[in-house]
Amino acid sequence: MLLEQHIEELRLELREAIDPVERREIEIELELARAELAVITAEQDGTIDAEPPF
């Protein structure tokens, strides 16, 4: 599954979630997926270097 699709599915799940615990779990997963996408995008743009500094 593409990361963008996963993010969209999480957004839809969050919209439908009623239980506060479930909502928080989805919010955390969504935040992590968005962060992962941001890192991938930055690596592709050359904004950051994925290699360790040592």
C-alpha distance matrix in Angstrom:
0.0 3.7 6.4 8.4 6.7 6.7 10.2 11.3 10.6 12.6 15.2 15.7 16.1 18.5 20.5 21.1 21.8 25.5 26.1 26.6 25.2 21.9 21.9 22.5 19.8 17.2 19.0 18.8 15.0 14.7 17.3 15.6 12.3 14.6 16.7 14.1 13.2 17.0 17.6 15.3 16.9 20.3 19.9 19.2 22.1 24.3 25.1 24.6 25.0 22.6 25.4 27.5 30.9 32.9
3.7 0.0 3.8 5.4 5.3 6.3 8.8 10.0 10.7 12.5 14.4 15.6 16.6 18.4 20.3 21.6 22.4 26.1 26.9 27.1 25.9 22.8 22.2 22.6 20.2 17.4 18.5 18.3 14.8 13.7 15.8 14.4 10.8 12.3 14.4 11.9 10.2 13.9 14.8 12.3 13.5 17.0 16.9 15.9 18.7 21.1 21.9 21.7 22.4 20.3 23.4 25.7 29.0 31.3
6.4 3.8 0.0 3.8 5.4 5.0 6.2 8.7 9.8 10.5 12.4 14.3 15.2 16.4 18.5 20.2 20.7 24.3 24.9 24.6 23.5 20.6 19.7 19.7 17.5 14.8 15.4 15.0 11.8 10.4 12.2 10.8 7.1 8.6 10.7 8.5 7.0 10.7 11.9 10.1 11.4 14.7 15.1 14.7 17.2 19.5 19.7 19.3 20.4 18.4 21.7 23.7 26.8 29.3
8.4 5.4 3.8 0.0 3.8 5.4 5.1 6.3 8.7 9.9 10.7 12.6 14.3 15.3 16.8 18.9 19.9 23.6 24.7 24.5 23.9 21.0 19.5 20.0 18.4 15.2 15.4 15.9 13.0 10.7 12.5 12.3 8.6 8.6 11.6 10.4 7.8 11.0 13.1 11.5 11.6 15.1 16.2 15.4 17.1 20.0 20.0 20.3 21.9 20.5 24.0 26.1 28.9 31.7
6.7 5.3 5.4 3.8 0.0 3.8 5.4 5.1 6.2 8.6 9.8 10.6 12.3 14.2 15.5 16.9 18.2 22.0 23.3 23.6 23.1 19.8 18.7 19.8 17.9 14.6 15.6 16.5 13.3 11.4 14.2 14.0 10.4 11.3 14.5 13.2 11.2 14.6 16.6 14.9 15.3 18.8 19.7 18.8 20.8 23.6 23.7 23.9 25.3 23.6 27.0 29.0 32.0 34.6
6.7 6.3 5.0 5.4 3.8 0.0 3.8 5.4 5.1 6.2 8.6 9.9 10.4 12.2 14.3 15.5 16.1 19.8 20.6 20.8 19.9 16.7 15.9 16.7 14.5 11.4 12.7 13.2 9.9 8.6 11.6 11.1 7.8 9.7 12.7 11.5 10.6 14.0 15.8 14.6 15.8 18.9 19.7 19.5 21.7 24.1 23.9 23.6 24.8 22.7 26.0 27.6 30.7 33.2
10.2 8.8 6.2 5.1 5.4 3.8 0.0 3.8 5.4 5.1 6.2 8.7 9.8 10.4 12.4 14.5 15.1 18.7 19.6 19.4 18.9 16.0 14.4 15.0 13.6 10.2 10.5 11.5 8.8 6.2 9.0 9.6 6.4 7.0 10.6 10.4 9.2 12.0 14.4 14.0 14.5 17.4 18.9 18.9 20.5 23.0 22.3 22.2 24.0 22.3 25.8 27.3 30.1 32.8
11.3 10.0 8.7 6.3 5.1 5.4 3.8 0.0 3.8 5.4 5.1 6.3 8.7 9.9 10.7 12.8 14.3 17.9 19.6 19.8 19.9 16.7 15.0 16.4 15.4 11.7 12.2 14.1 11.7 9.0 12.0 13.2 10.2 10.3 14.0 14.0 12.3 14.9 17.6 16.9 16.9 20.0 21.7 21.2 22.5 25.4 24.8 25.2 27.1 25.6 29.2 30.8 33.6 36.4
10.6 10.7 9.8 8.7 6.2 5.1 5.4 3.8 0.0 3.8 5.4 5.1 6.2 8.6 9.9 10.9 12.2 15.9 17.4 18.2 17.9 14.5 13.4 15.3 13.8 10.2 11.9 13.7 11.0 9.3 12.9 13.7 11.1 12.3 15.8 15.5 14.5 17.4 19.8 19.1 19.6 22.8 24.1 23.8 25.5 28.2 27.6 27.6 29.2 27.4 30.7 32.2 35.1 37.7
12.6 12.5 10.5 9.9 8.6 6.2 5.1 5.4 3.8 0.0 3.8 5.4 5.0 6.0 8.5 9.9 10.2 13.8 14.8 15.1 14.7 11.5 10.1 11.6 10.2 6.5 8.1 10.0 7.7 6.1 9.8 11.0 9.2 10.5 13.7 14.1 13.8 16.3 18.6 18.6 19.4 22.0 23.6 23.9 25.4 27.8 26.8 26.5 28.2 26.3 29.6 30.7 33.5 36.1
15.2 14.4 12.4 10.7 9.8 8.6 6.2 5.1 5.4 3.8 0.0 3.8 5.5 5.1 6.3 8.9 10.0 13.4 15.1 15.1 15.7 12.8 10.4 12.2 12.0 8.3 8.5 11.4 10.1 7.3 10.3 12.6 10.9 10.9 14.4 15.5 14.6 16.5 19.4 19.6 19.7 22.3 24.3 24.4 25.5 28.1 26.8 27.0 29.1 27.7 31.2 32.3 34.9 37.7
15.7 15.6 14.3 12.6 10.6 9.9 8.7 6.3 5.1 5.4 3.8 0.0 3.8 5.4 5.1 6.5 8.8 12.3 14.6 15.5 16.3 13.0 11.3 13.9 13.6 10.0 11.2 14.2 12.7 10.6 13.9 15.9 14.0 14.5 18.0 18.7 17.7 20.0 22.8 22.6 22.7 25.6 27.5 27.3 28.5 31.2 30.2 30.4 32.5 30.9 34.4 35.6 38.3 41.1
16.1 16.6 15.2 14.3 12.3 10.4 9.8 8.7 6.2 5.0 5.5 3.8 0.0 3.8 5.4 5.2 6.0 9.8 11.5 12.7 13.1 9.6 8.5 11.4 10.7 7.4 9.6 12.4 11.0 10.0 13.5 15.2 13.9 15.1 18.3 18.9 18.7 21.0 23.5 23.5 24.2 26.9 28.5 28.7 30.2 32.6 31.5 31.3 33.1 31.2 34.5 35.4 38.2 40.7
18.5 18.4 16.4 15.3 14.2 12.2 10.4 9.9 8.6 6.0 5.1 5.4 3.8 0.0 3.8 5.4 5.1 8.4 10.0 10.3 11.2 8.4 6.0 8.8 9.3 6.1 7.1 10.5 10.3 8.9 11.7 14.1 13.6 14.1 17.1 18.5 18.4 20.2 22.8 23.5 23.9 26.2 28.2 28.7 29.8 32.1 30.6 30.4 32.5 30.8 34.1 34.8 37.3 40.0
20.5 20.3 18.5 16.8 15.5 14.3 12.4 10.7 9.9 8.5 6.3 5.1 5.4 3.8 0.0 3.8 5.8 8.4 11.3 12.0 13.8 11.2 8.7 11.8 12.9 9.9 10.4 14.0 13.9 12.0 14.6 17.4 16.5 16.5 19.8 21.3 20.7 22.3 25.2 25.7 25.7 28.1 30.4 30.6 31.4 34.0 32.5 32.7 34.9 33.5 37.0 37.8 40.2 43.1
21.1 21.6 20.2 18.9 16.9 15.5 14.5 12.8 10.9 9.9 8.9 6.5 5.2 5.4 3.8 0.0 3.8 6.4 9.5 11.4 13.1 10.2 8.9 12.6 13.2 10.7 12.2 15.6 15.2 14.1 17.1 19.4 18.6 19.2 22.4 23.5 23.2 25.2 27.9 28.2 28.5 31.1 33.0 33.2 34.3 36.9 35.6 35.5 37.6 35.9 39.2 40.0 42.6 45.2
21.8 22.4 20.7 19.9 18.2 16.1 15.1 14.3 12.2 10.2 10.0 8.8 6.0 5.1 5.8 3.8 0.0 3.8 6.0 7.9 9.3 6.6 5.7 9.5 10.2 8.5 10.4 13.4 13.5 13.2 15.9 18.1 18.0 18.9 21.7 22.9 23.2 25.1 27.5 28.2 28.8 31.1 33.0 33.6 34.8 37.0 35.5 35.1 37.0 35.2 38.3 38.7 41.3 43.8
25.5 26.1 24.3 23.6 22.0 19.8 18.7 17.9 15.9 13.8 13.4 12.3 9.8 8.4 8.4 6.4 3.8 0.0 3.8 6.3 8.8 7.5 6.9 10.3 11.8 11.2 12.5 15.5 16.3 16.2 18.4 20.8 21.1 21.9 24.4 26.0 26.4 28.0 30.4 31.4 32.1 34.1 36.1 36.9 38.0 40.1 38.4 38.0 39.9 38.1 41.2 41.4 43.8 46.3
26.1 26.9 24.9 24.7 23.3 20.6 19.6 19.6 17.4 14.8 15.1 14.6 11.5 10.0 11.3 9.5 6.0 3.8 0.0 3.8 5.6 5.3 6.1 8.7 10.1 10.7 12.2 14.4 15.5 16.3 18.2 20.2 21.0 22.2 24.3 25.8 26.8 28.3 30.4 31.5 32.6 34.4 36.2 37.3 38.5 40.4 38.6 37.8 39.5 37.5 40.4 40.3 42.7 45.0
26.6 27.1 24.6 24.5 23.6 20.8 19.4 19.8 18.2 15.1 15.1 15.5 12.7 10.3 12.0 11.4 7.9 6.3 3.8 0.0 3.8 5.5 5.0 6.2 8.7 9.9 10.3 12.3 14.3 15.0 16.2 18.4 19.8 20.7 22.4 24.3 25.5 26.6 28.6 30.2 31.2 32.6 34.6 36.0 37.0 38.6 36.6 35.7 37.5 35.7 38.5 38.1 40.4 42.7
25.2 25.9 23.5 23.9 23.1 19.9 18.9 19.9 17.9 14.7 15.7 16.3 13.1 11.2 13.8 13.1 9.3 8.8 5.6 3.8 0.0 3.8 5.4 5.2 6.3 8.7 9.9 10.8 12.5 14.2 15.4 16.8 18.5 20.0 21.3 22.8 24.5 25.8 27.4 28.9 30.3 31.7 33.3 34.9 36.2 37.6 35.7 34.5 36.0 33.9 36.4 36.0 38.3 40.4
21.9 22.8 20.6 21.0 19.8 16.7 16.0 16.7 14.5 11.5 12.8 13.0 9.6 8.4 11.2 10.2 6.6 7.5 5.3 5.5 3.8 0.0 3.8 5.5 5.1 6.2 8.5 10.0 10.7 12.1 14.2 15.5 16.5 18.2 20.0 21.2 22.5 24.3 25.9 27.1 28.5 30.2 31.7 33.0 34.5 36.1 34.5 33.5 34.9 32.7 35.4 35.3 38.0 40.1
21.9 22.2 19.7 19.5 18.7 15.9 14.4 15.0 13.4 10.1 10.4 11.3 8.5 6.0 8.7 8.9 5.7 6.9 6.1 5.0 5.4 3.8 0.0 3.8 5.5 5.2 6.1 8.7 9.9 10.3 12.1 14.3 15.2 16.2 18.2 19.9 20.9 22.3 24.3 25.6 26.6 28.3 30.2 31.4 32.5 34.3 32.5 31.7 33.6 31.7 34.6 34.7 37.1 39.5
22.5 22.6 19.7 20.0 19.8 16.7 15.0 16.4 15.3 11.6 12.2 13.9 11.4 8.8 11.8 12.6 9.5 10.3 8.7 6.2 5.2 5.5 3.8 0.0 3.8 5.4 4.9 6.2 8.6 9.7 10.4 12.3 14.2 15.2 16.4 18.3 19.9 20.9 22.6 24.4 25.5 26.8 28.6 30.3 31.3 32.7 30.7 29.7 31.4 29.6 32.3 32.0 34.3 36.6
19.8 20.2 17.5 18.4 17.9 14.5 13.6 15.4 13.8 10.2 12.0 13.6 10.7 9.3 12.9 13.2 10.2 11.8 10.1 8.7 6.3 5.1 5.5 3.8 0.0 3.8 5.4 5.2 6.3 8.6 9.9 10.8 12.4 14.3 15.5 16.7 18.5 20.0 21.4 22.7 24.4 25.9 27.2 28.8 30.3 31.7 30.0 28.7 30.1 27.9 30.5 30.3 32.9 35.0
17.2 17.4 14.8 15.2 14.6 11.4 10.2 11.7 10.2 6.5 8.3 10.0 7.4 6.1 9.9 10.7 8.5 11.2 10.7 9.9 8.7 6.2 5.2 5.4 3.8 0.0 3.8 5.4 5.1 6.0 8.5 9.9 10.4 12.1 14.1 15.2 16.3 18.2 19.9 21.0 22.3 24.1 25.7 26.9 28.3 30.0 28.5 27.6 29.2 27.1 30.1 30.3 33.0 35.4
19.0 18.5 15.4 15.4 15.6 12.7 10.5 12.2 11.9 8.1 8.5 11.2 9.6 7.1 10.4 12.2 10.4 12.5 12.2 10.3 9.9 8.5 6.1 4.9 5.4 3.8 0.0 3.8 5.5 5.0 6.1 8.6 9.8 10.4 12.2 14.2 15.2 16.3 18.4 19.9 20.9 22.4 24.3 25.7 26.7 28.3 26.5 25.7 27.6 25.9 29.0 29.1 31.4 34.1
18.8 18.3 15.0 15.9 16.5 13.2 11.5 14.1 13.7 10.0 11.4 14.2 12.4 10.5 14.0 15.6 13.4 15.5 14.4 12.3 10.8 10.0 8.7 6.2 5.2 5.4 3.8 0.0 3.8 5.4 5.1 6.2 8.6 9.9 10.6 12.3 14.3 15.3 16.6 18.5 19.9 21.1 22.7 24.5 25.7 26.9 25.0 23.8 25.4 23.4 26.2 26.1 28.4 30.9
15.0 14.8 11.8 13.0 13.3 9.9 8.8 11.7 11.0 7.7 10.1 12.7 11.0 10.3 13.9 15.2 13.5 16.3 15.5 14.3 12.5 10.7 9.9 8.6 6.3 5.1 5.5 3.8 0.0 3.8 5.5 5.2 6.2 8.6 9.9 10.5 12.3 14.2 15.4 16.5 18.3 20.0 21.2 22.7 24.3 25.7 24.3 23.1 24.4 22.2 25.0 25.3 28.0 30.4
14.7 13.7 10.4 10.7 11.4 8.6 6.2 9.0 9.3 6.1 7.3 10.6 10.0 8.9 12.0 14.1 13.2 16.2 16.3 15.0 14.2 12.1 10.3 9.7 8.6 6.0 5.0 5.4 3.8 0.0 3.8 5.4 5.1 6.1 8.5 9.8 10.5 12.2 14.3 15.3 16.4 18.3 20.0 21.1 22.4 24.2 22.7 22.0 23.8 22.0 25.3 25.9 28.5 31.2
17.3 15.8 12.2 12.5 14.2 11.6 9.0 12.0 12.9 9.8 10.3 13.9 13.5 11.7 14.6 17.1 15.9 18.4 18.2 16.2 15.4 14.2 12.1 10.4 9.9 8.5 6.1 5.1 5.5 3.8 0.0 3.8 5.5 5.2 6.2 8.6 9.9 10.5 12.4 14.3 15.3 16.4 18.4 20.0 20.9 22.4 20.5 19.6 21.6 20.1 23.3 23.6 25.9 28.7
15.6 14.4 10.8 12.3 14.0 11.1 9.6 13.2 13.7 11.0 12.6 15.9 15.2 14.1 17.4 19.4 18.1 20.8 20.2 18.4 16.8 15.5 14.3 12.3 10.8 9.9 8.6 6.2 5.2 5.4 3.8 0.0 3.8 5.5 5.0 6.1 8.6 9.8 10.6 12.3 14.2 15.3 16.5 18.4 19.9 21.0 19.4 18.0 19.4 17.4 20.4 20.7 23.3 25.9
12.3 10.8 7.1 8.6 10.4 7.8 6.4 10.2 11.1 9.2 10.9 14.0 13.9 13.6 16.5 18.6 18.0 21.1 21.0 19.8 18.5 16.5 15.2 14.2 12.4 10.4 9.8 8.6 6.2 5.1 5.5 3.8 0.0 3.8 5.4 5.1 6.2 8.6 9.9 10.6 12.2 14.2 15.4 16.6 18.3 19.9 18.8 17.9 19.3 17.3 20.6 21.6 24.4 27.0
14.6 12.3 8.6 8.6 11.3 9.7 7.0 10.3 12.3 10.5 10.9 14.5 15.1 14.1 16.5 19.2 18.9 21.9 22.2 20.7 20.0 18.2 16.2 15.2 14.3 12.1 10.4 9.9 8.6 6.1 5.2 5.5 3.8 0.0 3.8 5.4 5.1 6.2 8.7 9.9 10.4 12.2 14.2 15.3 16.3 18.2 16.7 16.3 18.4 17.2 20.7 21.8 24.1 27.2
16.7 14.4 10.7 11.6 14.5 12.7 10.6 14.0 15.8 13.7 14.4 18.0 18.3 17.1 19.8 22.4 21.7 24.4 24.3 22.4 21.3 20.0 18.2 16.4 15.5 14.1 12.2 10.6 9.9 8.5 6.2 5.0 5.4 3.8 0.0 3.8 5.4 5.0 6.3 8.7 9.8 10.5 12.3 14.3 15.2 16.3 14.6 13.6 15.5 14.2 17.6 18.4 20.6 23.6
14.1 11.9 8.5 10.4 13.2 11.5 10.4 14.0 15.5 14.1 15.5 18.7 18.9 18.5 21.3 23.5 22.9 26.0 25.8 24.3 22.8 21.2 19.9 18.3 16.7 15.2 14.2 12.3 10.5 9.8 8.6 6.1 5.1 5.4 3.8 0.0 3.8 5.4 5.2 6.2 8.6 9.9 10.6 12.4 14.2 15.3 14.4 13.0 14.3 12.3 15.7 16.9 19.6 22.4
13.2 10.2 7.0 7.8 11.2 10.6 9.2 12.3 14.5 13.8 14.6 17.7 18.7 18.4 20.7 23.2 23.2 26.4 26.8 25.5 24.5 22.5 20.9 19.9 18.5 16.3 15.2 14.3 12.3 10.5 9.9 8.6 6.2 5.1 5.4 3.8 0.0 3.8 5.4 5.1 6.1 8.5 9.8 10.6 12.2 14.1 13.4 13.1 14.8 13.5 17.2 19.0 21.5 24.5
17.0 13.9 10.7 11.0 14.6 14.0 12.0 14.9 17.4 16.3 16.5 20.0 21.0 20.2 22.3 25.2 25.1 28.0 28.3 26.6 25.8 24.3 22.3 20.9 20.0 18.2 16.3 15.3 14.2 12.2 10.5 9.8 8.6 6.2 5.0 5.4 3.8 0.0 3.8 5.5 5.1 6.1 8.6 9.9 10.4 12.1 10.6 10.5 13.0 12.5 16.2 17.9 19.8 23.2
17.6 14.8 11.9 13.1 16.6 15.8 14.4 17.6 19.8 18.6 19.4 22.8 23.5 22.8 25.2 27.9 27.5 30.4 30.4 28.6 27.4 25.9 24.3 22.6 21.4 19.9 18.4 16.6 15.4 14.3 12.4 10.6 9.9 8.7 6.3 5.2 5.4 3.8 0.0 3.8 5.4 5.1 6.1 8.6 9.8 10.4 9.2 8.0 9.7 8.8 12.5 14.1 16.3 19.5
15.3 12.3 10.1 11.5 14.9 14.6 14.0 16.9 19.1 18.6 19.6 22.6 23.5 23.5 25.7 28.2 28.2 31.4 31.5 30.2 28.9 27.1 25.6 24.4 22.7 21.0 19.9 18.5 16.5 15.3 14.3 12.3 10.6 9.9 8.7 6.2 5.1 5.5 3.8 0.0 3.8 5.5 5.1 6.2 8.6 9.9 10.1 9.4 10.4 9.2 12.9 15.3 17.9 20.8
16.9 13.5 11.4 11.6 15.3 15.8 14.5 16.9 19.6 19.4 19.7 22.7 24.2 23.9 25.7 28.5 28.8 32.1 32.6 31.2 30.3 28.5 26.6 25.5 24.4 22.3 20.9 19.9 18.3 16.4 15.3 14.2 12.2 10.4 9.8 8.6 6.1 5.1 5.4 3.8 0.0 3.8 5.4 5.1 6.1 8.5 8.5 9.3 11.3 11.3 15.1 17.7 19.6 22.9
20.3 17.0 14.7 15.1 18.8 18.9 17.4 20.0 22.8 22.0 22.3 25.6 26.9 26.2 28.1 31.1 31.1 34.1 34.4 32.6 31.7 30.2 28.3 26.8 25.9 24.1 22.4 21.1 20.0 18.3 16.4 15.3 14.2 12.2 10.5 9.9 8.5 6.1 5.1 5.5 3.8 0.0 3.8 5.4 5.0 6.0 5.0 5.7 8.4 9.3 12.9 15.2 16.7 20.2
19.9 16.9 15.1 16.2 19.7 19.7 18.9 21.7 24.1 23.6 24.3 27.5 28.5 28.2 30.4 33.0 33.0 36.1 36.2 34.6 33.3 31.7 30.2 28.6 27.2 25.7 24.3 22.7 21.2 20.0 18.4 16.5 15.4 14.2 12.3 10.6 9.8 8.6 6.1 5.1 5.4 3.8 0.0 3.8 5.5 5.1 6.1 5.4 6.2 6.6 10.1 13.0 14.8 18.0
19.2 15.9 14.7 15.4 18.8 19.5 18.9 21.2 23.8 23.9 24.4 27.3 28.7 28.7 30.6 33.2 33.6 36.9 37.3 36.0 34.9 33.0 31.4 30.3 28.8 26.9 25.7 24.5 22.7 21.1 20.0 18.4 16.6 15.3 14.3 12.4 10.6 9.9 8.6 6.2 5.1 5.4 3.8 0.0 3.8 5.4 7.7 8.5 9.3 9.9 13.0 16.3 18.1 21.1
22.1 18.7 17.2 17.1 20.8 21.7 20.5 22.5 25.5 25.4 25.5 28.5 30.2 29.8 31.4 34.3 34.8 38.0 38.5 37.0 36.2 34.5 32.5 31.3 30.3 28.3 26.7 25.7 24.3 22.4 20.9 19.9 18.3 16.3 15.2 14.2 12.2 10.4 9.8 8.6 6.1 5.0 5.5 3.8 0.0 3.8 5.4 7.8 9.8 11.5 14.6 17.6 18.7 22.0
24.3 21.1 19.5 20.0 23.6 24.1 23.0 25.4 28.2 27.8 28.1 31.2 32.6 32.1 34.0 36.9 37.0 40.1 40.4 38.6 37.6 36.1 34.3 32.7 31.7 30.0 28.3 26.9 25.7 24.2 22.4 21.0 19.9 18.2 16.3 15.3 14.1 12.1 10.4 9.9 8.5 6.0 5.1 5.4 3.8 0.0 3.8 5.4 6.7 9.3 11.8 14.7 15.5 18.7
25.1 21.9 19.7 20.0 23.7 23.9 22.3 24.8 27.6 26.8 26.8 30.2 31.5 30.6 32.5 35.6 35.5 38.4 38.6 36.6 35.7 34.5 32.5 30.7 30.0 28.5 26.5 25.0 24.3 22.7 20.5 19.4 18.8 16.7 14.6 14.4 13.4 10.6 9.2 10.1 8.5 5.0 6.1 7.7 5.4 3.8 0.0 3.8 7.0 9.8 12.5 14.7 15.0 18.6
24.6 21.7 19.3 20.3 23.9 23.6 22.2 25.2 27.6 26.5 27.0 30.4 31.3 30.4 32.7 35.5 35.1 38.0 37.8 35.7 34.5 33.5 31.7 29.7 28.7 27.6 25.7 23.8 23.1 22.0 19.6 18.0 17.9 16.3 13.6 13.0 13.1 10.5 8.0 9.4 9.3 5.7 5.4 8.5 7.8 5.4 3.8 0.0 3.8 6.4 9.0 11.0 11.6 15.2
25.0 22.4 20.4 21.9 25.3 24.8 24.0 27.1 29.2 28.2 29.1 32.5 33.1 32.5 34.9 37.6 37.0 39.9 39.5 37.5 36.0 34.9 33.6 31.4 30.1 29.2 27.6 25.4 24.4 23.8 21.6 19.4 19.3 18.4 15.5 14.3 14.8 13.0 9.7 10.4 11.3 8.4 6.2 9.3 9.8 6.7 7.0 3.8 0.0 3.8 5.5 8.0 9.0 12.2
22.6 20.3 18.4 20.5 23.6 22.7 22.3 25.6 27.4 26.3 27.7 30.9 31.2 30.8 33.5 35.9 35.2 38.1 37.5 35.7 33.9 32.7 31.7 29.6 27.9 27.1 25.9 23.4 22.2 22.0 20.1 17.4 17.3 17.2 14.2 12.3 13.5 12.5 8.8 9.2 11.3 9.3 6.6 9.9 11.5 9.3 9.8 6.4 3.8 0.0 3.8 6.5 9.0 11.8
25.4 23.4 21.7 24.0 27.0 26.0 25.8 29.2 30.7 29.6 31.2 34.4 34.5 34.1 37.0 39.2 38.3 41.2 40.4 38.5 36.4 35.4 34.6 32.3 30.5 30.1 29.0 26.2 25.0 25.3 23.3 20.4 20.6 20.7 17.6 15.7 17.2 16.2 12.5 12.9 15.1 12.9 10.1 13.0 14.6 11.8 12.5 9.0 5.5 3.8 0.0 3.8 6.4 8.4
27.5 25.7 23.7 26.1 29.0 27.6 27.3 30.8 32.2 30.7 32.3 35.6 35.4 34.8 37.8 40.0 38.7 41.4 40.3 38.1 36.0 35.3 34.7 32.0 30.3 30.3 29.1 26.1 25.3 25.9 23.6 20.7 21.6 21.8 18.4 16.9 19.0 17.9 14.1 15.3 17.7 15.2 13.0 16.3 17.6 14.7 14.7 11.0 8.0 6.5 3.8 0.0 3.8 5.6
30.9 29.0 26.8 28.9 32.0 30.7 30.1 33.6 35.1 33.5 34.9 38.3 38.2 37.3 40.2 42.6 41.3 43.8 42.7 40.4 38.3 38.0 37.1 34.3 32.9 33.0 31.4 28.4 28.0 28.5 25.9 23.3 24.4 24.1 20.6 19.6 21.5 19.8 16.3 17.9 19.6 16.7 14.8 18.1 18.7 15.5 15.0 11.6 9.0 9.0 6.4 3.8 0.0 3.8
32.9 31.3 29.3 31.7 34.6 33.2 32.8 36.4 37.7 36.1 37.7 41.1 40.7 40.0 43.1 45.2 43.8 46.3 45.0 42.7 40.4 40.1 39.5 36.6 35.0 35.4 34.1 30.9 30.4 31.2 28.7 25.9 27.0 27.2 23.6 22.4 24.5 23.2 19.5 20.8 22.9 20.2 18.0 21.1 22.0 18.7 18.6 15.2 12.2 11.8 8.4 5.6 3.8 0.0
